[in-house]
C-alpha cells in the first residue's frame, strides 16, 4: 500500500506503466480512491484499476483536472 501526494503517485505510475512524459501530465488522480495495480509472479505489471464505479471515477478525475481553474 502506498499513500502519497498526486505528483509522487504520478511518478510511480509513470515508471510502472512506462508512460511518456508528455502523457503523464494528463493523468488526474482522484483523491481518496484506492488505485489497484496487479503484477504477475515475476512482478511484471499486469493491470490497474480504481476500486469504485467507473462513472464516479471519471467525474472525480474531471474535478481534479479543473481544480484551480477560474469558473465562468
PQR file with spaces between the fields and no chain letter, atoms N, CA, C, O and H, PARSE charges and radii, in Angstrom:
ATOM       1  N    UNK     1       0.843   -1.163    0.000 -0.4000 1.5000
ATOM       2  CA   UNK     1       0.000    0.000    0.000 -0.0000 2.0000
ATOM       3  C    UNK     1       0.895    1.234    0.000  0.5500 1.7000
ATOM       4  O    UNK     1       1.877    1.318    0.737 -0.5500 1.4000
ATOM       5  N    UNK     2       0.525    2.181   -0.844 -0.4000 1.5000
ATOM       6  CA   UNK     2       1.234    3.455   -0.923 -0.0000 2.0000
ATOM       7  C    UNK     2       0.209    4.568   -0.788  0.5500 1.7000
ATOM       8  O    UNK     2      -0.815    4.560   -1.470 -0.5500 1.4000
ATOM       9  H    UNK     2      -0.273    2.113   -1.443  0.4000 1.0000
ATOM      10  N    UNK     3       0.476    5.510    0.076 -0.4000 1.5000
ATOM      11  CA   UNK     3      -0.357    6.708    0.198 -0.0000 2.0000
ATOM      12  C    UNK     3       0.573    7.895    0.003  0.5500 1.7000
ATOM      13  O    UNK     3       1.558    8.043    0.725 -0.5500 1.4000
ATOM      14  H    UNK     3       1.308    5.517    0.631  0.4000 1.0000
ATOM      15  N    UNK     4       0.260    8.743   -0.974 -0.4000 1.5000
ATOM      16  CA   UNK     4       1.165    9.846   -1.290 -0.0000 2.0000
ATOM      17  C    UNK     4       0.428   10.961   -2.011  0.5500 1.7000
ATOM      18  O    UNK     4      -0.747   10.830   -2.356 -0.5500 1.4000
ATOM      19  H    UNK     4      -0.541    8.624   -1.561  0.4000 1.0000
ATOM      20  N    UNK     5       1.130   12.046   -2.230 -0.4000 1.5000
ATOM      21  CA   UNK     5       0.639   13.198   -2.978 -0.0000 2.0000
ATOM      22  C    UNK     5       0.490   12.811   -4.449  0.5500 1.7000
ATOM      23  O    UNK     5       1.198   11.928   -4.933 -0.5500 1.4000
ATOM      24  H    UNK     5       2.084   12.152   -1.950  0.4000 1.0000
ATOM      25  N    UNK     6      -0.418   13.461   -5.153 -0.4000 1.5000
ATOM      26  CA   UNK     6      -0.675   13.151   -6.557 -0.0000 2.0000
ATOM      27  C    UNK     6       0.561   13.160   -7.433  0.5500 1.7000
ATOM      28  O    UNK     6       0.717   12.288   -8.289 -0.5500 1.4000
ATOM      29  H    UNK     6      -0.993   14.178   -4.759  0.4000 1.0000
ATOM      30  N    UNK     7       1.461   14.148   -7.232 -0.4000 1.5000
ATOM      31  CA   UNK     7       2.660   14.209   -8.066 -0.0000 2.0000
ATOM      32  C    UNK     7       3.580   13.022   -7.819  0.5500 1.7000
ATOM      33  O    UNK     7       4.162   12.484   -8.760 -0.5500 1.4000
ATOM      34  H    UNK     7       1.335   14.855   -6.537  0.4000 1.0000
ATOM      35  N    UNK     8       3.717   12.611   -6.568 -0.4000 1.5000
ATOM      36  CA   UNK     8       4.537   11.437   -6.248 -0.0000 2.0000
ATOM      37  C    UNK     8       3.933   10.188   -6.868  0.5500 1.7000
ATOM      38  O    UNK     8       4.642    9.350   -7.426 -0.5500 1.4000
ATOM      39  H    UNK     8       3.244   13.049   -5.803  0.4000 1.0000
ATOM      40  N    UNK     9       2.620   10.076   -6.764 -0.4000 1.5000
ATOM      41  CA   UNK     9       1.940    8.912   -7.337 -0.0000 2.0000
ATOM      42  C    UNK     9       2.088    8.876   -8.851  0.5500 1.7000
ATOM      43  O    UNK     9       2.263    7.805   -9.432 -0.5500 1.4000
ATOM      44  H    UNK     9       2.045   10.757   -6.310  0.4000 1.0000
ATOM      45  N    UNK    10       2.019   10.038   -9.494 -0.4000 1.5000
ATOM      46  CA   UNK    10       2.211   10.082  -10.949 -0.0000 2.0000
ATOM      47  C    UNK    10       3.581    9.530  -11.328  0.5500 1.7000
ATOM      48  O    UNK    10       3.711    8.806  -12.315 -0.5500 1.4000
ATOM      49  H    UNK    10       1.877   10.908   -9.022  0.4000 1.0000
ATOM      50  N    UNK    11       4.596    9.871  -10.548 -0.4000 1.5000
ATOM      51  CA   UNK    11       5.943    9.372  -10.815 -0.0000 2.0000
ATOM      52  C    UNK    11       6.017    7.856  -10.723  0.5500 1.7000
ATOM      53  O    UNK    11       6.644    7.207  -11.559 -0.5500 1.4000
ATOM      54  H    UNK    11       4.491   10.460   -9.746  0.4000 1.0000
ATOM      55  N    UNK    12       5.382    7.299   -9.716 -0.4000 1.5000
ATOM      56  CA   UNK    12       5.361    5.841   -9.546 -0.0000 2.0000
ATOM      57  C    UNK    12       4.590    5.188  -10.688  0.5500 1.7000
ATOM      58  O    UNK    12       5.042    4.195  -11.259 -0.5500 1.4000
ATOM      59  H    UNK    12       4.872    7.826   -9.036  0.4000 1.0000
ATOM      60  N    UNK    13       3.438    5.739  -11.017 -0.4000 1.5000
ATOM      61  CA   UNK    13       2.606    5.194  -12.097 -0.0000 2.0000
ATOM      62  C    UNK    13       3.329    5.298  -13.433  0.5500 1.7000
ATOM      63  O    UNK    13       3.277    4.375  -14.245 -0.5500 1.4000
ATOM      64  H    UNK    13       3.071    6.546  -10.552  0.4000 1.0000
ATOM      65  N    UNK    14       4.003    6.423  -13.659 -0.4000 1.5000
ATOM      66  CA   UNK    14       4.768    6.623  -14.898 -0.0000 2.0000
ATOM      67  C    UNK    14       5.795    5.507  -15.059  0.5500 1.7000
ATOM      68  O    UNK    14       5.943    4.936  -16.140 -0.5500 1.4000
ATOM      69  H    UNK    14       4.045    7.173  -12.999  0.4000 1.0000
ATOM      70  N    UNK    15       6.494    5.205  -13.984 -0.4000 1.5000
ATOM      71  CA   UNK    15       7.509    4.160  -14.011 -0.0000 2.0000
ATOM      72  C    UNK    15       6.882    2.777  -14.232  0.5500 1.7000
ATOM      73  O    UNK    15       7.326    2.025  -15.100 -0.5500 1.4000
ATOM      74  H    UNK    15       6.374    5.669  -13.106  0.4000 1.0000
ATOM      75  N    UNK    16       5.861    2.449  -13.454 -0.4000 1.5000
ATOM      76  CA   UNK    16       5.259    1.115  -13.531 -0.0000 2.0000
ATOM      77  C    UNK    16       4.608    0.834  -14.885  0.5500 1.7000
ATOM      78  O    UNK    16       4.664   -0.287  -15.388 -0.5500 1.4000
ATOM      79  H    UNK    16       5.500    3.060  -12.749  0.4000 1.0000
ATOM      80  N    UNK    17       3.986    1.872  -15.473 -0.4000 1.5000
ATOM      81  CA   UNK    17       3.259    1.678  -16.730 -0.0000 2.0000
ATOM      82  C    UNK    17       4.042    2.177  -17.949  0.5500 1.7000
ATOM      83  O    UNK    17       3.556    2.103  -19.077 -0.5500 1.4000
ATOM      84  H    UNK    17       3.940    2.783  -15.064  0.4000 1.0000
ATOM      85  N    UNK    18       5.254    2.684  -17.713 -0.4000 1.5000
ATOM      86  CA   UNK    18       6.115    3.182  -18.787 -0.0000 2.0000
ATOM      87  C    UNK    18       5.396    4.245  -19.631  0.5500 1.7000
ATOM      88  O    UNK    18       5.353    4.160  -20.858 -0.5500 1.4000
ATOM      89  H    UNK    18       5.648    2.744  -16.796  0.4000 1.0000
ATOM      90  N    UNK    19       4.843    5.231  -18.951 -0.4000 1.5000
ATOM      91  CA   UNK    19       4.089    6.297  -19.605 -0.0000 2.0000
ATOM      92  C    UNK    19       5.046    7.439  -19.956  0.5500 1.7000
ATOM      93  O    UNK    19       5.822    7.870  -19.103 -0.5500 1.4000
ATOM      94  H    UNK    19       4.879    5.300  -17.954  0.4000 1.0000
ATOM      95  N    UNK    20       5.005    7.935  -21.194 -0.4000 1.5000
ATOM      96  CA   UNK    20       5.882    9.049  -21.594 -0.0000 2.0000
ATOM      97  C    UNK    20       5.567   10.339  -20.831  0.5500 1.7000
ATOM      98  O    UNK    20       4.451   10.534  -20.349 -0.5500 1.4000
ATOM      99  H    UNK    20       4.375    7.585  -21.887  0.4000 1.0000
ATOM     100  N    UNK    21       6.569   11.212  -20.732 -0.4000 1.5000
ATOM     101  CA   UNK    21       6.425   12.483  -20.017 -0.0000 2.0000
ATOM     102  C    UNK    21       5.244   13.301  -20.519  0.5500 1.7000
ATOM     103  O    UNK    21       4.503   13.875  -19.721 -0.5500 1.4000
ATOM     104  H    UNK    21       7.475   11.053  -21.124  0.4000 1.0000
ATOM     105  N    UNK    22       5.065   13.360  -21.835 -0.4000 1.5000
ATOM     106  CA   UNK    22       4.008   14.207  -22.395 -0.0000 2.0000
ATOM     107  C    UNK    22       2.609   13.649  -22.160  0.5500 1.7000
ATOM     108  O    UNK    22       1.622   14.351  -22.379 -0.5500 1.4000
ATOM     109  H    UNK    22       5.667   12.894  -22.483  0.4000 1.0000
ATOM     110  N    UNK    23       2.512   12.409  -21.724 -0.4000 1.5000
ATOM     111  CA   UNK    23       1.205   11.810  -21.433 -0.0000 2.0000
ATOM     112  C    UNK    23       0.883   11.803  -19.938  0.5500 1.7000
ATOM     113  O    UNK    23      -0.278   11.942  -19.553 -0.5500 1.4000
ATOM     114  H    UNK    23       3.314   11.839  -21.546  0.4000 1.0000
ATOM     115  N    UNK    24       1.900   11.642  -19.101 -0.4000 1.5000
ATOM     116  CA   UNK    24       1.654   11.514  -17.661 -0.0000 2.0000
ATOM     117  C    UNK    24       1.077   12.805  -17.079  0.5500 1.7000
ATOM     118  O    UNK    24       0.365   12.767  -16.075 -0.5500 1.4000
ATOM     119  H    UNK    24       2.843   11.529  -19.414  0.4000 1.0000
ATOM     120  N    UNK    25       1.377   13.937  -17.696 -0.4000 1.5000
ATOM     121  CA   UNK    25       0.862   15.209  -17.174 -0.0000 2.0000
ATOM     122  C    UNK    25      -0.656   15.299  -17.284  0.5500 1.7000
ATOM     123  O    UNK    25      -1.279   16.141  -16.637 -0.5500 1.4000
ATOM     124  H    UNK    25       1.956   13.969  -18.511  0.4000 1.0000
ATOM     125  N    UNK    26      -1.247   14.441  -18.094 -0.4000 1.5000
ATOM     126  CA   UNK    26      -2.701   14.440  -18.263 -0.0000 2.0000
ATOM     127  C    UNK    26      -3.410   13.462  -17.323  0.5500 1.7000
ATOM     128  O    UNK    26      -4.636   13.352  -17.349 -0.5500 1.4000
ATOM     129  H    UNK    26      -0.741   13.757  -18.620  0.4000 1.0000
ATOM     130  N    UNK    27      -2.644   12.756  -16.497 -0.4000 1.5000
ATOM     131  CA   UNK    27      -3.236   11.814  -15.543 -0.0000 2.0000
ATOM     132  C    UNK    27      -3.695   12.574  -14.304  0.5500 1.7000
ATOM     133  O    UNK    27      -2.874   13.139  -13.582 -0.5500 1.4000
ATOM     134  H    UNK    27      -1.648   12.845  -16.475  0.4000 1.0000
ATOM     135  N    UNK    28      -4.973   12.591  -14.062 -0.4000 1.5000
ATOM     136  CA   UNK    28      -5.562   13.278  -12.912 -0.0000 2.0000
ATOM     137  C    UNK    28      -6.117   12.240  -11.950  0.5500 1.7000
ATOM     138  O    UNK    28      -7.151   11.623  -12.209 -0.5500 1.4000
ATOM     139  H    UNK    28      -5.640   12.132  -14.649  0.4000 1.0000
ATOM     140  N    UNK    29      -5.425   12.059  -10.850 -0.4000 1.5000
ATOM     141  CA   UNK    29      -5.799   11.029   -9.882 -0.0000 2.0000
ATOM     142  C    UNK    29      -6.822   11.554   -8.885  0.5500 1.7000
ATOM     143  O    UNK    29      -6.598   12.586   -8.252 -0.5500 1.4000
ATOM     144  H    UNK    29      -4.585   12.560  -10.640  0.4000 1.0000
ATOM     145  N    UNK    30      -7.939   10.854   -8.741 -0.4000 1.5000
ATOM     146  CA   UNK    30      -8.923   11.268   -7.744 -0.0000 2.0000
ATOM     147  C    UNK    30      -8.381   11.034   -6.333  0.5500 1.7000
ATOM     148  O    UNK    30      -7.624   10.093   -6.091 -0.5500 1.4000
ATOM     149  H    UNK    30      -8.121   10.016   -9.255  0.4000 1.0000
ATOM     150  N    UNK    31      -8.775   11.891   -5.429 -0.4000 1.5000
ATOM     151  CA   UNK    31      -8.329   11.797   -4.042 -0.0000 2.0000
ATOM     152  C    UNK    31      -9.118   10.728   -3.290  0.5500 1.7000
ATOM     153  O    UNK    31     -10.331   10.601   -3.457 -0.5500 1.4000
ATOM     154  H    UNK    31      -9.390   12.655   -5.626  0.4000 1.0000
ATOM     155  N    UNK    32      -8.417    9.972   -2.468 -0.4000 1.5000
ATOM     156  CA   UNK    32      -9.019    9.010   -1.538 -0.0000 2.0000
ATOM     157  C    UNK    32      -9.790    7.879   -2.214  0.5500 1.7000
ATOM     158  O    UNK    32     -10.772    7.377   -1.666 -0.5500 1.4000
ATOM     159  H    UNK    32      -7.432   10.075   -2.333  0.4000 1.0000
ATOM     160  N    UNK    33      -9.345    7.479   -3.408 -0.4000 1.5000
ATOM     161  CA   UNK    33      -9.938    6.327   -4.092 -0.0000 2.0000
ATOM     162  C    UNK    33      -8.822    5.308   -4.303  0.5500 1.7000
ATOM     163  O    UNK    33      -7.834    5.625   -4.965 -0.5500 1.4000
ATOM     164  H    UNK    33      -8.548    7.887   -3.854  0.4000 1.0000
ATOM     165  N    UNK    34      -8.944    4.104   -3.766 -0.4000 1.5000
ATOM     166  CA   UNK    34      -7.899    3.101   -3.956 -0.0000 2.0000
ATOM     167  C    UNK    34      -7.663    2.802   -5.439  0.5500 1.7000
ATOM     168  O    UNK    34      -8.601    2.593   -6.209 -0.5500 1.4000
ATOM     169  H    UNK    34      -9.746    3.847   -3.227  0.4000 1.0000
ATOM     170  N    UNK    35      -6.390    2.787   -5.810 -0.4000 1.5000
ATOM     171  CA   UNK    35      -5.961    2.518   -7.189 -0.0000 2.0000
ATOM     172  C    UNK    35      -5.124    1.245   -7.134  0.5500 1.7000
ATOM     173  O    UNK    35      -4.037    1.241   -6.556 -0.5500 1.4000
ATOM     174  H    UNK    35      -5.628    2.957   -5.184  0.4000 1.0000
ATOM     175  N    UNK    36      -5.614    0.188   -7.720 -0.4000 1.5000
ATOM     176  CA   UNK    36      -5.017   -1.142   -7.593 -0.0000 2.0000
ATOM     177  C    UNK    36      -4.119   -1.460   -8.782  0.5500 1.7000
ATOM     178  O    UNK    36      -4.486   -1.232   -9.934 -0.5500 1.4000
ATOM     179  H    UNK    36      -6.497    0.191   -8.190  0.4000 1.0000
ATOM     180  N    UNK    37      -2.937   -1.991   -8.483 -0.4000 1.5000
ATOM     181  CA   UNK    37      -2.029   -2.499   -9.507 -0.0000 2.0000
ATOM     182  C    UNK    37      -1.869   -3.989   -9.273  0.5500 1.7000
ATOM     183  O    UNK    37      -1.674   -4.426   -8.139 -0.5500 1.4000
ATOM     184  H    UNK    37      -2.638   -2.177   -7.547  0.4000 1.0000
ATOM     185  N    UNK    38      -1.950   -4.768  -10.336 -0.4000 1.5000
ATOM     186  CA   UNK    38      -1.728   -6.210  -10.232 -0.0000 2.0000
ATOM     187  C    UNK    38      -0.469   -6.563  -11.013  0.5500 1.7000
ATOM     188  O    UNK    38      -0.203   -6.014  -12.082 -0.5500 1.4000
ATOM     189  H    UNK    38      -2.109   -4.413  -11.257  0.4000 1.0000
ATOM     190  N    UNK    39       0.301   -7.498  -10.446 -0.4000 1.5000
ATOM     191  CA   UNK    39       1.554   -7.939  -11.038 -0.0000 2.0000
ATOM     192  C    UNK    39       1.554   -9.458  -11.143  0.5500 1.7000
ATOM     193  O    UNK    39       0.865  -10.142  -10.386 -0.5500 1.4000
ATOM     194  H    UNK    39       0.084   -7.944   -9.578  0.4000 1.0000
ATOM     195  N    UNK    40       2.330   -9.979  -12.086 -0.4000 1.5000
ATOM     196  CA   UNK    40       2.449  -11.432  -12.203 -0.0000 2.0000
ATOM     197  C    UNK    40       3.493  -11.935  -11.200  0.5500 1.7000
ATOM     198  O    UNK    40       4.009  -11.158  -10.398 -0.5500 1.4000
ATOM     199  H    UNK    40       2.889   -9.424  -12.701  0.4000 1.0000
ATOM     200  N    UNK    41       3.799  -13.218  -11.247 -0.4000 1.5000
ATOM     201  CA   UNK    41       4.737  -13.815  -10.295 -0.0000 2.0000
ATOM     202  C    UNK    41       6.152  -13.258  -10.422  0.5500 1.7000
ATOM     203  O    UNK    41       6.947  -13.363   -9.488 -0.5500 1.4000
ATOM     204  H    UNK    41       3.380  -13.850  -11.899  0.4000 1.0000
ATOM     205  N    UNK    42       6.473  -12.662  -11.580 -0.4000 1.5000
ATOM     206  CA   UNK    42       7.788  -12.058  -11.796 -0.0000 2.0000
ATOM     207  C    UNK    42       7.767  -10.546  -11.565  0.5500 1.7000
ATOM     208  O    UNK    42       8.708   -9.838  -11.921 -0.5500 1.4000
ATOM     209  H    UNK    42       5.828  -12.577  -12.339  0.4000 1.0000
ATOM     210  N    UNK    43       6.682  -10.070  -10.966 -0.4000 1.5000
ATOM     211  CA   UNK    43       6.473   -8.655  -10.657 -0.0000 2.0000
ATOM     212  C    UNK    43       6.393   -7.767  -11.898  0.5500 1.7000
ATOM     213  O    UNK    43       6.759   -6.593  -11.855 -0.5500 1.4000
ATOM     214  H    UNK    43       5.917  -10.645  -10.676  0.4000 1.0000
ATOM     215  N    UNK    44       5.916   -8.332  -12.993 -0.4000 1.5000
ATOM     216  CA   UNK    44       5.638   -7.543  -14.188 -0.0000 2.0000
ATOM     217  C    UNK    44       4.220   -6.997  -14.077  0.5500 1.7000
ATOM     218  O    UNK    44       3.301   -7.700  -13.656 -0.5500 1.4000
ATOM     219  H    UNK    44       5.618   -9.286  -13.029  0.4000 1.0000
ATOM     220  N    UNK    45       4.055   -5.739  -14.458 -0.4000 1.5000
ATOM     221  CA   UNK    45       2.750   -5.095  -14.424 -0.0000 2.0000
ATOM     222  C    UNK    45       1.762   -5.867  -15.295  0.5500 1.7000
ATOM     223  O    UNK    45       2.073   -6.215  -16.434 -0.5500 1.4000
ATOM     224  H    UNK    45       4.801   -5.168  -14.800  0.4000 1.0000
ATOM     225  N    UNK    46       0.572   -6.133  -14.756 -0.4000 1.5000
ATOM     226  CA   UNK    46      -0.475   -6.848  -15.486 -0.0000 2.0000
ATOM     227  C    UNK    46      -1.649   -5.918  -15.785  0.5500 1.7000
ATOM     228  O    UNK    46      -2.045   -5.763  -16.940 -0.5500 1.4000
ATOM     229  H    UNK    46       0.319   -5.851  -13.830  0.4000 1.0000
ATOM     230  N    UNK    47      -2.202   -5.302  -14.746 -0.4000 1.5000
ATOM     231  CA   UNK    47      -3.334   -4.397  -14.960 -0.0000 2.0000
ATOM     232  C    UNK    47      -3.499   -3.472  -13.764  0.5500 1.7000
ATOM     233  O    UNK    47      -2.940   -3.702  -12.692 -0.5500 1.4000
ATOM     234  H    UNK    47      -1.880   -5.428  -13.808  0.4000 1.0000
ATOM     235  N    UNK    48      -4.282   -2.421  -13.976 -0.4000 1.5000
ATOM     236  CA   UNK    48      -4.588   -1.480  -12.910 -0.0000 2.0000
ATOM     237  C    UNK    48      -6.040   -1.053  -13.014  0.5500 1.7000
ATOM     238  O    UNK    48      -6.640   -1.097  -14.088 -0.5500 1.4000
ATOM     239  H    UNK    48      -4.736   -2.234  -14.847  0.4000 1.0000
ATOM     240  N    UNK    49      -6.602   -0.634  -11.870 -0.4000 1.5000
ATOM     241  CA   UNK    49      -7.995   -0.192  -11.852 -0.0000 2.0000
ATOM     242  C    UNK    49      -8.279    0.515  -10.530  0.5500 1.7000
ATOM     243  O    UNK    49      -7.591    0.300   -9.532 -0.5500 1.4000
ATOM     244  H    UNK    49      -6.115   -0.598  -10.998  0.4000 1.0000
ATOM     245  N    UNK    50      -9.301    1.357  -10.546 -0.4000 1.5000
ATOM     246  CA   UNK    50      -9.757    2.028   -9.340 -0.0000 2.0000
ATOM     247  C    UNK    50     -10.841    1.180   -8.691  0.5500 1.7000
ATOM     248  O    UNK    50     -11.604    0.502   -9.379 -0.5500 1.4000
ATOM     249  H    UNK    50      -9.859    1.531  -11.356  0.4000 1.0000
ATOM     250  N    UNK    51     -10.905    1.221   -7.363 -0.4000 1.5000
ATOM     251  CA   UNK    51     -11.926    0.478   -6.623 -0.0000 2.0000
ATOM     252  C    UNK    51     -13.165    1.347   -6.413  0.5500 1.7000
ATOM     253  O    UNK    51     -13.486    1.737   -5.290 -0.5500 1.4000
ATOM     254  H    UNK    51     -10.285    1.771   -6.804  0.4000 1.0000
ATOM     255  N    UNK    52     -13.837    1.635   -7.492 -0.4000 1.5000
ATOM     256  CA   UNK    52     -15.079    2.398   -7.415 -0.0000 2.0000
ATOM     257  C    UNK    52     -15.736    2.351   -8.788  0.5500 1.7000
ATOM     258  O    UNK    52     -15.159    1.841   -9.748 -0.5500 1.4000
ATOM     259  H    UNK    52     -13.576    1.319   -8.404  0.4000 1.0000
ATOM     260  N    UNK    53     -16.923    2.877   -8.867 -0.4000 1.5000
ATOM     261  CA   UNK    53     -17.689    2.915  -10.100 -0.0000 2.0000
ATOM     262  C    UNK    53     -16.961    3.746  -11.161  0.5500 1.7000
ATOM     263  O    UNK    53     -16.557    4.872  -10.869 -0.5500 1.4000
ATOM     264  H    UNK    53     -17.392    3.291   -8.087  0.4000 1.0000
ATOM     265  N    UNK    54     -16.781    3.229  -12.381 -0.4000 1.5000
ATOM     266  CA   UNK    54     -16.063    3.963  -13.437 -0.0000 2.0000
ATOM     267  C    UNK    54     -16.635    5.350  -13.738  0.5500 1.7000
ATOM     268  O    UNK    54     -15.876    6.282  -14.002 -0.5500 1.4000
ATOM     269  H    UNK    54     -17.109    2.315  -12.618  0.4000 1.0000
ATOM     270  N    UNK    55     -17.951    5.498  -13.701 -0.4000 1.5000
ATOM     271  CA   UNK    55     -18.557    6.813  -13.954 -0.0000 2.0000
ATOM     272  C    UNK    55     -18.189    7.797  -12.840  0.5500 1.7000
ATOM     273  O    UNK    55     -17.893    8.962  -13.101 -0.5500 1.4000
ATOM     274  H    UNK    55     -18.568    4.741  -13.486  0.4000 1.0000
ATOM     275  N    UNK    56     -18.212    7.319  -11.615 -0.4000 1.5000
ATOM     276  CA   UNK    56     -17.832    8.168  -10.483 -0.0000 2.0000
ATOM     277  C    UNK    56     -16.360    8.560  -10.591  0.5500 1.7000
ATOM     278  O    UNK    56     -16.001    9.709  -10.335 -0.5500 1.4000
ATOM     279  H    UNK    56     -18.452    6.371  -11.403  0.4000 1.0000
ATOM     280  N    UNK    57     -15.512    7.611  -10.969 -0.4000 1.5000
ATOM     281  CA   UNK    57     -14.082    7.881  -11.124 -0.0000 2.0000
ATOM     282  C    UNK    57     -13.854    8.946  -12.187  0.5500 1.7000
ATOM     283  O    UNK    57     -13.048    9.856  -11.991 -0.5500 1.4000
ATOM     284  H    UNK    57     -15.804    6.678  -11.177  0.4000 1.0000
ATOM     285  N    UNK    58     -14.556    8.840  -13.311 -0.4000 1.5000
ATOM     286  CA   UNK    58     -14.401    9.831  -14.383 -0.0000 2.0000
ATOM     287  C    UNK    58     -14.766   11.222  -13.884  0.5500 1.7000
ATOM     288  O    UNK    58     -14.059   12.187  -14.176 -0.5500 1.4000
ATOM     289  H    UNK    58     -15.210    8.101  -13.471  0.4000 1.0000
ATOM     290  N    UNK    59     -15.854   11.340  -13.139 -0.4000 1.5000
ATOM     291  CA   UNK    59     -16.271   12.640  -12.599 -0.0000 2.0000
ATOM     292  C    UNK    59     -15.223   13.185  -11.629  0.5500 1.7000
ATOM     293  O    UNK    59     -14.909   14.375  -11.646 -0.5500 1.4000
ATOM     294  H    UNK    59     -16.429   10.556  -12.901  0.4000 1.0000
ATOM     295  N    UNK    60     -14.691   12.310  -10.789 -0.4000 1.5000
ATOM     296  CA   UNK    60     -13.665   12.738   -9.841 -0.0000 2.0000
ATOM     297  C    UNK    60     -12.390   13.173  -10.558  0.5500 1.7000
ATOM     298  O    UNK    60     -11.765   14.160  -10.169 -0.5500 1.4000
ATOM     299  H    UNK    60     -14.946   11.344  -10.774  0.4000 1.0000
ATOM     300  N    UNK    61     -12.005   12.445  -11.597 -0.4000 1.5000
ATOM     301  CA   UNK    61     -10.817   12.811  -12.373 -0.0000 2.0000
ATOM     302  C    UNK    61     -11.026   14.155  -13.076  0.5500 1.7000
ATOM     303  O    UNK    61     -10.114   14.980  -13.125 -0.5500 1.4000
ATOM     304  H    UNK    61     -12.513   11.643  -11.912  0.4000 1.0000
ATOM     305  N    UNK    62     -12.209   14.368  -13.611 -0.4000 1.5000
ATOM     306  CA   UNK    62     -12.526   15.652  -14.252 -0.0000 2.0000
ATOM     307  C    UNK    62     -12.458   16.787  -13.234  0.5500 1.7000
ATOM     308  O    UNK    62     -11.972   17.874  -13.545 -0.5500 1.4000
ATOM     309  H    UNK    62     -12.949   13.698  -13.572  0.4000 1.0000
ATOM     310  N    UNK    63     -12.942   16.537  -12.028 -0.4000 1.5000
ATOM     311  CA   UNK    63     -12.898   17.557  -10.979 -0.0000 2.0000
ATOM     312  C    UNK    63     -11.453   17.916  -10.636  0.5500 1.7000
ATOM     313  O    UNK    63     -11.133   19.089  -10.444 -0.5500 1.4000
ATOM     314  H    UNK    63     -13.338   15.654  -11.776  0.4000 1.0000
ATOM     315  N    UNK    64     -10.586   16.915  -10.560 -0.4000 1.5000
ATOM     316  CA   UNK    64      -9.168   17.163  -10.281 -0.0000 2.0000
ATOM     317  C    UNK    64      -8.553   17.975  -11.417  0.5500 1.7000
ATOM     318  O    UNK    64      -7.766   18.890  -11.174 -0.5500 1.4000
ATOM     319  H    UNK    64     -10.847   15.963  -10.716  0.4000 1.0000
ATOM     320  N    UNK    65      -8.908   17.645  -12.646 -0.4000 1.5000
ATOM     321  CA   UNK    65      -8.364   18.351  -13.810 -0.0000 2.0000
ATOM     322  C    UNK    65      -8.740   19.826  -13.798  0.5500 1.7000
ATOM     323  O    UNK    65      -7.999   20.660  -14.321 -0.5500 1.4000
ATOM     324  H    UNK    65      -9.548   16.902  -12.843  0.4000 1.0000
ATOM     325  N    UNK    66      -9.876   20.153  -13.210 -0.4000 1.5000
ATOM     326  CA   UNK    66     -10.355   21.535  -13.216 -0.0000 2.0000
ATOM     327  C    UNK    66     -10.078   22.289  -11.915  0.5500 1.7000
ATOM     328  O    UNK    66     -10.509   23.432  -11.763 -0.5500 1.4000
ATOM     329  H    UNK    66     -10.477   19.476  -12.785  0.4000 1.0000
ATOM     330  N    UNK    67      -9.373   21.671  -10.985 -0.4000 1.5000
ATOM     331  CA   UNK    67      -9.028   22.357   -9.736 -0.0000 2.0000
ATOM     332  C    UNK    67      -8.174   23.577  -10.046  0.5500 1.7000
ATOM     333  O    UNK    67      -7.245   23.511  -10.852 -0.5500 1.4000
ATOM     334  H    UNK    67      -9.023   20.742  -11.108  0.4000 1.0000
ATOM     335  N    UNK    68      -8.491   24.669   -9.411 -0.4000 1.5000
ATOM     336  CA   UNK    68      -7.695   25.873   -9.579 -0.0000 2.0000
ATOM     337  C    UNK    68      -8.009   26.681  -10.820  0.5500 1.7000
ATOM     338  O    UNK    68      -7.457   27.765  -11.006 -0.5500 1.4000
ATOM     339  H    UNK    68      -9.245   24.723   -8.757  0.4000 1.0000
ATOM     340  N    UNK    69      -8.886   26.174  -11.676 -0.4000 1.5000
ATOM     341  CA   UNK    69      -9.268   26.922  -12.870 -0.0000 2.0000
ATOM     342  C    UNK    69     -10.392   27.881  -12.513  0.5500 1.7000
ATOM     343  O    UNK    69     -11.258   27.572  -11.695 -0.5500 1.4000
ATOM     344  H    UNK    69      -9.334   25.293  -11.525  0.4000 1.0000
ATOM     345  N    UNK    70     -10.363   29.016  -13.125 -0.4000 1.5000
ATOM     346  CA   UNK    70     -11.375   30.040  -12.880 -0.0000 2.0000
ATOM     347  C    UNK    70     -12.697   29.609  -13.497  0.5500 1.7000
ATOM     348  O    UNK    70     -12.751   29.273  -14.680 -0.5500 1.4000
ATOM     349  H    UNK    70      -9.660   29.267  -13.791  0.4000 1.0000
ATOM     350  N    UNK    71     -13.762   29.617  -12.702 -0.4000 1.5000
ATOM     351  CA   UNK    71     -15.084   29.268  -13.237 -0.0000 2.0000
ATOM     352  C    UNK    71     -15.707   30.499  -13.875  0.5500 1.7000
ATOM     353  O    UNK    71     -15.470   31.628  -13.446 -0.5500 1.4000
ATOM     354  H    UNK    71     -13.718   29.891  -11.742  0.4000 1.0000
ATOM     355  N    UNK    72     -16.506   30.261  -14.903 -0.4000 1.5000
ATOM     356  CA   UNK    72     -17.132   31.370  -15.645 -0.0000 2.0000
ATOM     357  C    UNK    72     -18.587   31.469  -15.320  0.5500 1.7000
ATOM     358  O    UNK    72     -19.280   32.340  -15.846 -0.5500 1.4000
ATOM     359  H    UNK    72     -16.699   29.344  -15.251  0.4000 1.0000
